[in-house]
Amino acid sequence: MLKKQKQMGKKQKTIQKEISLSGVGLHTGVTVNMTFKPAPANHGFAFVRMDLEGMPTVEAKAEYVVNTQRGTNLDKNGVQIQTSEHVLAAAVGLDIENLLIEMDASEPPIMDGSSQFFVAALEEAGIIELEEEIEEYIVKEVISYKDEVTGSEIMLMPSEEYQVTAMVDFGTKILGTQNATLEKISDFKEEIAAARTFSFLHEIEMLLENDLIKGGDLNNAIVYVDKELSDSTMQKLKKAFNKEEISVQSNGILDNLDPHSIYIPKKDLERVTENMRGDFVGIGVNYYPYKDTLAVIRPTEGGPSKRAGIKSGDRILMADGDSIFGNNFNTERISKKLKGKTGTKVKLKVYRPQTKEFLDITVKRESIPIKSVEASYMLTDNLGFIKMNRFAESTYEEFKSALDRLQEQGATKLALDLRDNPGGFLGIAERIADEFLEDDKLILFTKNKKGKIENTFATNRGDFEEGEVYILINESSASASEVIAGALQDNDKGVIVGRRSYGKGLVQREMALGDGSAVRLTVSRYYTPTGRCIQKPYNNGRNRSYFRDYYKRLSNGELINSENIKIDDSLKFITPNGKVVYGGGGIIPDIFVPLDRSFDNETINYLRRAGHFGFFVFEELDKNRLIYDGVAKRDFIDNFFVSDDIVVRFQEYVNRQESTKISFVAFNDVIKRLIKATLARQLYDDNAFEEIINKSDIMIDDVILLSQDNPEETTN
């Protein structure tokens, strides 16, 4: 079943020199000094207890494993080694066979609850080959063992590569069946080493009650709350881990991590993934529930539904013979019916109100883009405009296509609108910044918890290095948006216009949990070229105030007057051209533009969030869509006028929906602007919407003035 043989040409390995590190043992709370030392061939792994008489050695052999309840614990003749798994995994993951590990306590330091610090130390010590070849057991047939008491099972299977697949079911709704795979041992460093311990609340309680966890920090683990969190338990946790506040997130995870380390449930992960990938497979319709029926607002331009003959205003009643209206109208159910695999077909029953027809239409599912570039057009004869809503996998290609089109139309200057853009993939932001920066200019650098720094520089592929750039930001521009703003500002490229950005300088890595859910954990911070960290302050487990920072800025007047921005002189940085910039929380713009309270106020924002403009416009169009047939987009943008009667009908509509008696007299012009823009979006596209909105946008007005060599230059 097993064959022992030497691997010709494959040499045993150890480290080149000794290296030490210190920390606290998780369960003992004792400060531990640990030294990795080279070991000769055929030595294997062994721990030496330097704190005990005679300095006894405990080899890392299965025969010495006494329990795995709270880590892999070894015992040889009464000499114990606790929680050895993170250290041993680091050595195995780096393909080391021989290592001596000296410790002055029974337990290695917990560090951050992962193997990554041990991996870093061993790599720093250097890994060398020995003369002796490796002797391995070769699996010739399937070997399995099952523990009848626990139900656990282990299986060895023949394979060309050392691989591990693990599956475990914790028997809890919070964390279901988990699956993990290591395809090859060389993947350990990048794929597994940073994985941190997680625990259930009931385990934490038991450990605390029995004084078995003395060196832990609540931030070293993801804690799943699998039982009711009583006041007494809360107080114990606060005391044990020296935390002023501890709370539970809605997803059942103890809110003990930084504000941007999150758990993504299975039910949300597909949507989140599609959004960041930039596409999904479906039929390509934008719809809303109108009287318990799927009403098509607009089929995707060039998409499968449009080609199949579906029109704006159509009602989709059935999909593959199943009704999806009335009592069967359910967003999740509809999504499952309309989405599917690329190339598959769905048979739809469609009702067309304009002609009172019932139609049978078959649509072939395709990849449907989720646009991140909302709009691109010319603001003036030489000033182009691009608005991006996030940084997805497809964003760079969308941006580059838009930029190329604008340059063909004569754009030598560009307004890049990143207002309300929450960020996304760091690599995409770097590629976009590269379009504006000369070769070898520093875009940013990241620093992880171990202090490792990675620099990102501009390449020779930038196509807008000679053009003028204006970056528009506001208090909701975050993460990747701030990367671009910071990179350009620190390199004295372009002008940053708007208000202080959000202040998110943390980088996350997403890790699948195996049950369809995932966690995003912070792995590093990014810094702008001058060395600024623009992450605003936070306290783990006290995230409520962090996310309500907008209201703080609103109340202290920062959004109205730049003089109210609090600046820490100790966080002052100087650009190559001598411009003063500041770290400590967001990007402060070069040109401040106050919040437009006539447009950006509580009433208008609520009406937009509630979808009242979109629903009202749809119903208005539904009365008679034919009146807009033949109206060109340019003609509509330039000449269409929203009457007072339409505003009155909108007011009546909102009051019916909200059971209120609101008057829109004070917001008459803004309401007309938003109704016209929403009409343009449903009739034409998002580009038309933005163009209409921007005609009365004070920040856009400022950018146009800044861009004009001649102030008398007229806009399009």
N, C-alpha and C positions, 0 to 999 in steps of 0.2 A: 504494500500500500504506500509506503514511504521509501524512498531510495536516497541514501546519504552519499554525496559525491562532491568533489572539488570542482569549482567553476574556473575552467582554464582561462587565464588572462585577466580574471577579476580579482583584484587584490583587496586584502583587508585594509581598513582605514582607522586612524586615530587622529588626535589633534596635534598640532606642531608644538605648541607651548601651553603652559598653564594659564588660566584666567579665572578671576574671582568676581563674585557679585554678592550683594547682601540684600536682605529684606526681612519680612516678618512671616512666620509660619501661620497658616490660616487657622488651624485648630488650637495650636499651642500659644499663639500670641508672642512667641519668643523671637527675638532678633537672631537671624541665622546668617553666618558667613559660610559661603559655599565656594569651593575651588574645583574647577575641572582640570584634570591632569592627563597627559598622554599615558597610554597603556600599551604594553607589548602585544604582539599577535596572539590570538587565542585566549586573551584575557577576559573578553566580554565586558559587561558593565558591572561595576561594584561600587558600593557606598562604604566610606570609612567614617566611623563616629569618632572624631577628634576630641570630643568632650568626655569620652569615657576612658577608664583605665585600660591600658593595653591597645587602645585605638582599634577596636574590633572591626572586621570587615563583614559586610552583608552583600552577597552577590545577588544581582537581579535575576533570580531564577524562579520559575513557577513553583517549585517545591517549597519556597519560603513565603509565598503569598498566603496570608492568614485571613484576610477579608478584603472586600471591595465595596463596603457599605458607604464609606466616606473617603473614597480614593483607593488606590492600589497600595495596600499596606504590607510590608515585609516584616518577618520576625525570624531571626536565626539565633538560637540559644538564648532567647530573652532580649536580644538586642533588636530594637525596632527602627524601621524606616517608614514614615507615614507620607501619604499623598505624593507618591513617586512618579505618577503617570505623566505629568507635564514635562518633567526633566527627561525621562526616558523616551518619550515621544519625540522630543526635539532631536535627540541623538539618532534614533532610528530614521526619522524624517530626513536627516542630512546624510544618511547612508554611512554612519559611523558604527563600527563593530566593537571597538575597544575604548574604554573610558574609565578613569578612576575619578570618583566624585567624593571629595572630602567635605564634611559638614561638622559644625560644632553644636548641633542640635539634632533632634530626631526627624525633623520635617524640613524639606526645602522651602525657600521663600515662595509665597503665593504670587508675588509680583502683581500683574493685572488680571490674574485668573486665566492666563493663556500660556502657550509655549513660546511666544515670539521673543521674549527677552532672552531665553535660554538659547534659541536659535541664533540670535544676534551675537551672543557671547561666544558660542562655539565657532561661528564663522570668523569672528575677530581673531580667535586663537589660531585659525588656519587649519585646514583639513589636509592630511597627507596620507599617501599610500604606504603600506608596509610590504615587505618582501613576500610574506606568506599569502597564499591564495585563499579565497573564501571557501569554506566547506558548508554546503547547504543541503537541506532535506528537500527532495523533489517529490511533489505529490503526483502519484501515478493514477489514482482513482479517487472517487469521491469518498470522503471520510466525514461522518457526522456524529454528533453527540447531543443528546437532549437531557436536560435536567427535569425530571418528571415533577418535582416539587414546585419549581418556579415556572416551568414551561419554556425556559430559555433554551435556545438551540444554537449550536455553532457548526458550521459546515466548511470543510476544506475541499476545494475543487482544483483540478489541474488547470494551469494557466501559464502563458508565456511570460507574463508580467506579474510582479507582486501587486495584487489589488486587494482592497478591502471594501466590502459593502455591509453596512449596518442598518438594521431596522429595529425600532423599539416603540412600543405603545405604552404610554404612561397612564392610560386609563382615566383621563381627565378631558373635559370638554374644552378647557383652555388650551391645552396642548395635546393634540391627537397623535397619530402615528407619525414617527419621524424616520426619514431615510437619508443616508449619506453615503457617498461613494468616493474613494480615493483611487483614481484610475492608474496612477503610477507614483512611486515613492518620491520622485522629483517634484511632484505637485504639492507636497506637504507644506513647504515653506510659504507658498503664496495662498493656497486654498484652505489649509487647516490650522496652521500655527497661531493665527490671530484669534481663532475661535475661543470664546470665553465661557467660563462656567455659568450654567444657569441652575436655578434651584426653585423648589416650590416653597411657599410660605410655611406650610406645616413642617417642612424639614428645618427651616431657619428657626422656627419656634422651639422645636425639639433640641436643636443644638444649643440654643441659648439657655434653655431650662437646665440642661445637663452640663453647662459650662464647657461645651466642646467646640466653641468657636470664639476664639479670643483675639485673633489677629486679622479678622476680616474687615473689609470696608464694604459698605453696602453698594458702592459704585463698582466693585469688582465682579459683580454678577448681575444677570438678568433674573429678576425674581418674579415668578408667576404666582398670582394670588389665587389659590385654589380653594379658599374657604373664606368665610366672613371675617373681615378685619375688624376686630373689636377695639374699643378705646384702650383697653389694658394692653393689648398686643401692640397697638400703635405706640403707646408710651414706652414699652419695652424696646421696640425697635429704635425709637428716637434716642433713648439712653445708650443702648448698646453701640450704636453707630454714630453717636454724637451729631445727630441731625435735628435742626430746629423744626423742620416740616417734612412729613412723609405723606404721600397720597397715592391713590391707585388710578391709573388711566382707565378709560372706558374699555380697553382691550384686555383688561385683566393683568397687566404688568405693573408692578410697583414703579411708581414714578420717581425713580432714583437715578436716572441717567441724564445726560445733557438734553437740552430742549429738542434737538434734532435727531437723536437716536430713538427710533420708533419701531413698533411692531405693526406689520401690515397683515390683517386677517386674510384668509383664503378668499373670502367673498369679495374683497376689494383688490386683491393683487392683480387679477387679470386686467381690470380697468386701469390701474396704475401703470402696469407694464405696457399696455397698448398706448397710453398717453405719452409715455417716455420713449417708446419705440417709434411712434409717429404714424402708426397705421393700424388697421384691424381688417378682418375679413368679413364682409357683409354685402348688403345690396346698395348702400349709398343713398340714404334719404335722411334729411333733417326733418323731424316731426315733433308734434306736441299732442297731448291727450285732449281732444276736443269732444266734450259730451260723451266720454267713455269710448271714444273711437280714435284710432291712430290717423291723424290728419297730417298729410305731407306739407311741410312748410316750403321746402325746396329740395328737389333731387340734386345730388352732387354733380357738379358740372363735369361732363365727360365720363360719369360713372355708369355702372350697369343698369340702374333703375331708369336713368334718363334715356339711355339708348334703347331700353325695352319699351319706352313710351309712357312711363309714369310722369305725371305733371303736378305742379304746385296746386294744392287744394284737394287732391285725390284723397279718398279714405281707403285705407287697407283694412279689409274686414276679415279675411281668412288667409292662412298660410299653410300650404300642403293639406288642405281640408279641415284644419282646426280653426275655429273662430277665435279671434283675438280682440273682440269688441265687447261692450256691455259688461256683464259680470265676469267675463274672461279677460278683461283688460288688466294686464299686469306688466309693468315695465320689464321685470326680470324674465317673465315668460316670453314676452315679445322679442327681447334680445336673443334668447335661445333659438327662437323660431327663425329670425332673420339672419343671424350670424351662422357661420359654419365653415367648412373647409373650402379652400380656393377651388373654383371650378365646379362645385356642386350647384344644383338648381333648386329654386323654391317656386312653387306655383301659388300665385296670389290672386285673390278675388278683390277687385278694386271697384269702388263706387265713385263716379265723377259727377259732382253736384251741378256743374255748369251745363252739362248735357243730359243729366239724369240717367246715365248709362251704368250698367254693371259689366265690368270687363274682366276677362281672364288673361293675366299677364304672367309669363314665366321669366324670372330673372336669374342669371348666373352670378353667383357670388364671386367677388374679386377683392383684392387688397384695396382698401379705401384709405387714402391719406388723411391724417389728422393734422391740419395745417398749424404750424407754429409761426409762420410769417403771415400775419393777418392782413397786411396791406403793403403795397409799394406803388408809388406814383411820384410824379414831379410836382414839387411845391412851387418852384419857379423855373425859369428857363435853364438854370444850371444847378439847382438844389433838389436832389432826390430825397425821398422819404421811405423808410422801411420800419415797420412795427413788428416786433416779435413778442409772443406771449409766453414762451418757455424755451428751454434748450434741450430738445429731444434728439434722438439719433439722426433724424432726417433734417434737423434745423439748418445745418451748415449748407447742405445742398440747396434747400429752399432759399436761404439767404444769398448764396452765390448766384443762383439763377436770377433773383430779383435785382441784385447789384449789377449783373451783366446787362440786363434789360435797361436799367436806368442809365448806365454809361452809354449805351447805344442811343439813348434819347438825349444825350448831352450833359449828363450829370458829372460835374467836376467837384461837387460838394455833396455831403450826405448828412441827413438827420436820421440817426438811429434811435428809435423810440423804444426804450426799455422800461417805461413806466409800468408798474404793476406786474412786472415779470419776476416770478419767484425763483428762477434759476433752473437747474437741471444738471446735465452732464458737464463736468469740468472740462473735459477734452474738447467738447464742441465750442465752448467759450474761448478756449485757447486758439482754436483754428480760426475763429472769426476775428479775434484780436490780431492774429497774424496777418490778416488782410490789410491792416492799417499801419503796421509797424515795420520799420526797416530791418534788414537781416541782422540777426544776432542780438537784437534788443531783448532784454529780459521781460517776459510777460508776467511771470509770478514764480514763487517758490513755495513748496509745501514742507512742513516739518511735522513728523509723527511724534508719538509719545516717547520714543527712544532718542529723539533729537536728530534723526536722520533727515537730511535736507535734499530735496530734489528740485532742480531748476528747470524751467521751461522757457526756451528762447524762440524768437521769431525766426522763420525760415525765409527762403528766397521766393516763396510762392505768392506773396501779397500782391494784389492787383489794384489797391487803392492807397498805396503808400504816399503818393503825391497829392492826394485830394484832401480837402478840408472836411473835418468830421465834427459833428455835434452829437453828443450822447445825452439823451433825455432820461432823467431818473427821477424817482420820487420815493416816498417813505416805504413803498411796497416793492421796490426794486431790490432783489436780494441775490446772494450767492453768485452764480455764474454771471448775472448782470453786473454785479459789483467787480467781478474779475476784469471784465472788459473796461468798465469805467476807471478802475484803479490802474490798470495797465497803461491806458492811454494818458491819463492824468500824470502819472509818475514819469512817463517818457516825454512829457511836454508835447503830446500829440493831441490836437483837437481841443474842444471846449466841452466841459461837463455842465449841463444846464438843468436846473430844477431845484429839488430839495434833497436834504440828506437821506441817503439810502438806508435800507433796513438794518444792516450790520450783521450779516451771517458770513463768517469766515471759517466754518467747519466743513470738512469733507467727509462724506459718508460712503460706506461700502455696504451693498445689499447682500445678504446671505440667506439662501433658501433654507427653510426648516424641514422640508421633506413632506409635509402634509398639505402643501399648497400655499402655506403662509410664508412670511419672510420677516427678517429684521434688518433695519438699516442702522448700523452703528458707526459712530464717529471714529475715524482712523487717523486724522491729521488736521492741521490748520493750514490755511493758505495765507500768504503774505504778498502784498503788492511789491513792485520792483524796488521801491525805496526802503522796504522793510516793515511797512505798516501791517499790523493785524487789525482788520476792520471789524472783528467779531465784537458785538456789544456784550457787556458783562451779564453773567447769569450765575445762578446757584442751582446745582442739581437738586431736583425734587421741589423746586420752588419756581415753576415755570409759568404760573398764572400771570404774574407781573411782567415777565419777559414778553409774553405774547400780547399783552395789553399796552405795550410801549407806545403805540399809535395815539392812544387816548391821552397819555402823558404828554406827548409832543403837542397834541392839539390844545390841551389845557394850559401849557406853559407858554404858548404863543410861538413856538418854534416854526410851525407851518405857515405862519403869517409874516414873521420878521426874522431875518437871518441873525440879527443881533441876539436872539434868544437861544441860539444853538450853544450848548455848553461845550467848551473846548478846553482840553487838558494840555497845558503848555509843555508838560513832560513828554507828550506823545507827538511832538512836532518833528516833521521830516522835511527835507529839502530836495526838490527835483534837480536834475542836471542843469536846468536853466535858472535855478534859484527861486523857484516858486515854493511857497510854504504850503504843506499839506499836513493833515492830521490823521492819526489812528485813533483807536479806542471805541469805535462804534460807527460804522457806515462810511460812505464816501460823501464828503462835503463838496457841493458843486462849485465850479468857478463862477457861474452866474446863477444867482438865486431868483427863483420865480415863486411867489407866494401861492398858496392854495386858492383856487377860484371858488369862493363860497356861493356864488350864484349858480354854479354847475355842480360842484362837489359838496353837497350838503346832505343832511340826514334824510330829508323827504325824497329828493331825487334818487339818492343811492338806494333807498328802500324800494322805490317803485321799479328800479332797474333790477335789483336782486330778486324781487318777487316775480319778475317776468311779465309785468303788466303791459309794458310797451309792446313786447313781442306778441302776446296773446291778443291784445286789442287790435293791432295792425293786421294780424291774420284774419280776425273776424271782419274787419273793414274790407279787406281784399276779397274775402269769401262772398261778400254781397254781390260783387260784380268785377271779376278779374279782367274782363274783356276791355274795360276802359283804358287799361295800361298797355294793351297789345300795340306793338309798333312804336312805343315810346322808347327812344334810345337812351342808354345810360347817361351819356354826356348831357343830353337835353334835360333829363330828369334832375341831375345834380345842379345844373345851372339855372333852371327855370321853374321847377315845380315849387308851388307855394302851399303851405299848410294853412288852411283857413281857420278862423276862430270857431266855426261850427264844429270842426273836427276836434279841437281842444275841448269844447263843451262836451262832446260825446265821450271823449276819453275820461274827463272828470266824472261823468255819470257812470261810466264803466267801472272805474276804480272804486267809487263810493258804493256801488252794488257789491263788488267783490269783497270789500273790506268792511262793509256795513258802517260807513263813516259819512261825514259831511264835509269833506275837504274842498277848499277852493284853491284853484291853481292860478289865480290872478297874478300873484307875485312871481310865479315861475313861467309865465305865458311863453316868453321867447325860448326858454330852455326846453319846455315841453314840445313846442313846434319843431325845434331842432332835432330832438330825439325821435319824435314820430316820423319826421322825414327821413332821418338816417335809418331807422328800423324798416321803413317801407323800402328804401333802397337796398338794404341787406336781403329782404325777402324776395324782392323782384330781380335783383342782379347779383350782388356778391358782397363780401365783407369789405372789399376795397372801397366800394361806393359808400358804405357806412362810415368808414374812417375819414374819407375825404370830406363828407358833410360835417361830421363832428369837428374836424380840425379847422374848418373855416372860421370858427369862433373860439379857438383854443388859444389862451393867452401865452402858453409856453411855446406853441408853434409860431405865434406871431413874433415872439422875441427871437427865436431861432432865425426866422426869415430876415428880420432886421439885422441881426449879427452877421448874416451871410452876405449881405448886400454891399458890394463895393460902392455902389451909388444908391443912397437911401431913397431915391425917387423911383428905383426899379419897381415894377408892378408885378403882382403875383398872378398865377394862373387861376 
